[in-house]
Amino acid sequence: MPKHLERDLGLLATTTISIGAMVGSGIFVLPGLAAAKAGPSVVLAYLLAGLIVLPAALSKAEMATALPEAGGTYLYIDRAMGPLPGTIAGLGAWFSLVFKSAFALVGLGAYLLLFVDVPPELLTYVGLGIAALLLVVNAVGVKQTGRLQAAIVSVVVLSLVGFVADGSTYVDGAAYHPFFSHGVGGLFAATGFVFVSYAGVTKIASVAEEVEDPGRNIPRAIIGSVLLMMAIYTFVVFVVVGVTPPAAFHESLTPMADAAAQFAGPVAQAVVGVVAVLALTSMANAGVLSSSRYPLAMSRDSLAPERFGAISERFGTPVAAIAFTGLVLAVLVAFVPVGDLAKLASAFQILVFAIINVALVAFRESELDWYAPEFVAPGYPWVQGFGVLGSALLLTQMGLLPLAGAAGIVVAGVGWYLVYGRAKTEREGAARDAVRRFVGRQTLTRTERAGDADYARVLVVVDDETPAARLRALAELGAAVTDADGVLDVVKITTVPEQTTLSSVATQTDADRAFERTVADTLADADVEVVVDELVTHRPNRAALNRVAETDADALFGAWEPGILHAELLGRDVDWYVERADCDVGFLRDRGTASPETVTVLVEPGIYDAAKVSVASALAAYHGATLRFATAVDADASNDLVGAVEDVYETIAARTDGPVEWTIARTDDRIGSLVEAAGEDDLVVLGVTPHSRLYTLLFGDVAARVSDRVAGSALLVAPDEHASRPLLRKGVERAAFGAADTPAPDPLVDAEDGDERDGARDDGDEHRDGARDDGDEHRDGGGARSSN
């Protein structure tokens, strides 16, 4: 059983960990480099960066009280959005903190030059030595680290207050004119550059497992430290800019010491130098402390080697994770230029903070019982939206290197997850549950809209070759879906060659009269107005669409015959009608079912095509049949996914007159499972997705393959909106519910015990009476379930 970390960090220690991580290079090193990009408006850059950080800080405060565990940013994004985004965020946050710690050590070396005459080539070794010392401190224990942070941060903050109080009396107002000397672009570039100054807010979340009373201390520490540092940064930089000539500090790595020398002399410069050394040491120490917790948390989730998750018996700290972080830190100190360290650290942090805001939205919109934060971030979701948009704006203003670094983290995260983590993890994030719930609500809305929409005019088309039995089936189909006050058109279309004039065959024949008698006899008791007609045409498919336009038909139904590549109606494939008909379209493949006892709707999770649900419901009501839904999900589908699908069916059942049943099969062979679920049912209703002929030739037509294998009649239904459904919405639906078009040859696997099933209905597949022998889900209209 894994060991747990001791909760021994109180509010003061927790707050000082965050402040100690922020009150370092961001104020002692960056102002000069940032001022070179923005001029005097660098003061506003620090304030603006803080405002963009604040939404993520609020989001983190909420999530930290719901998940007070080690891992911080990684943990929240992983639980919110799944292991792949979690891997990317974990790497990004870890790299950001390590880069920032390395930057602090480089800045520390620059301040040491104020006291000792050290050759520049030896500064790297000084930084490496300090890094080694900090690693030892962190390995010994968090309590010692927290006490060290509290002492250092107290001295630093008091010194900065004194710096502002004295220095503000020497500020020259002329130094701020012109304020936007480098334009708005320079302001945004500087804002992105100094964004890393606020990265310390992540420190609290990453050590949340070690904070006592996390529901109270974490939000106070996060929000308090951010607001305090916004004020400190703004006032300190205001003084630095106002007392120092631009040429003296735009490229300086010791801007505060330079400013102190300007208004208070060498002694003040030395004092600031000492404070800077303490602050930068504190920052590097906090960076090692928190960044080492990311490998720890990822190891616990099987996204990093198990060794990183080991807790030392002697010290109670993750020694392996700390050592690995220290190794990377040493490499960065030795080989990466200081400016690049700052840029990359900011870019990684901006990317991660944007995702953090999205993660909170995922948690809020999900219905996960375990997500119960003690602190709730205010201003949702507008605050989070501002954070995402602000982060995106800054990222685009930082230049090519930071963008390339952020893209590199994404690529590396995806690669690591695919190679290492994917096979070891099966969990999914709250975002998927939230999307499912959203898609489910949209589905219900579309289903209700489709059910409420009157089919005031329905057109049924047949040709001369249509048998009487099929004609009766189509006529009853039309009557079933037509509104009680509506009109049903049943039209027989006769096709003649182009060289034959239409008038020469316009005389009514015995076949035409037989057609009219069959329709009249079939619909003698129908509650709709019936119009029977015959058309003669050279192009039957065009004639059908012209009749749709002339009558303003709401739906078109016809007989469906298998073709070489596509199923066809009046000489044209299904896709042709779906793409061109300005109405819902249905295609019946009749197998002689006169009066069905069960109407089964085969659906992907989420029921994307609401029209087929409406049509199936109308048919079930017309014939007094049971309406049944059959859905196939992945064999390893989560209970959350199954629950979201069941919620849709329960709502439909509650709003539907007559019996309703459903089957949810866990499987790796979606098509096989849907065919198996349909079994011997009388009528099966499917949705149709239009594809090109090349696509169908290469990959096949799913609807045709299913209809070939079911025993009863098959009805394909395509809503008028289907062809125009946005590609993004299709992708979101598939990502949320895990549907796939390509069947796999693997056997069905029971979801609970993993036993293989041979696919026979008598050996465990669901029957209509609800009897079950396996772990597939089943409920009838009353909500009863039967399963092992």
Secondary structure by P-SEA (a helix, b strand, c coil): cbbbbbccccaaaaaaaaaaacccccccccaaaaaaacccaaaaaaaaaaaaaaaaaaaaaaaaaacccccaaaaaaaaaccaaaaaaaaaaaaaaaaaaaaaaaaaaaaaaaacccccccaaaaaaaaaaaaaaaaaaacaaaaaaaaaaaaaaaaaaaaaaaaaaaaacccccccccccccaaaaaaaaaaacccccccccccccccccccccccaaaaaaaaaaaaaaaaaaaaaaaaaccccccccccccaaaaaaaacccaaaaaaaaaaaaaaaaaaaaaaaaaaaaaaaaaaaaccccccccccccccccaaaaaaaaaaaaaaaaccccaaaaaaaaaaaaaaaaaaaaaaaaaaaacccccccccccccccaaaaaaaaaaaaaaaaacccaaaaaaaaaaaaaaaaaaaccccccccccaaaaaaaaaaaaaaaaaaaaaaaccccbbbbbbcccccaaaaaaaaaaaaaaccccbbbbbbbbbbbcccccccccccccaaaaaaaaaaaaaaccccbbbbbbccccccaaaaaaaaaaaacccbbbbbbbbcccccccccccaaaaaaccccbbbbbbccccccccbbbbbbccccccaaaaaaaaaaaaaacbbbbbbbbccccccaaaaaaaaaaaaaaaaacccbbbbbbbbcccaaaaaaaaaccccbbbbbbbbbcaaaaaacccaaaaaaaccccbbbbbbccccccccaaaaaaaaaacccccccccccccccccccccccccccccccccccccccbbbbccccccccc
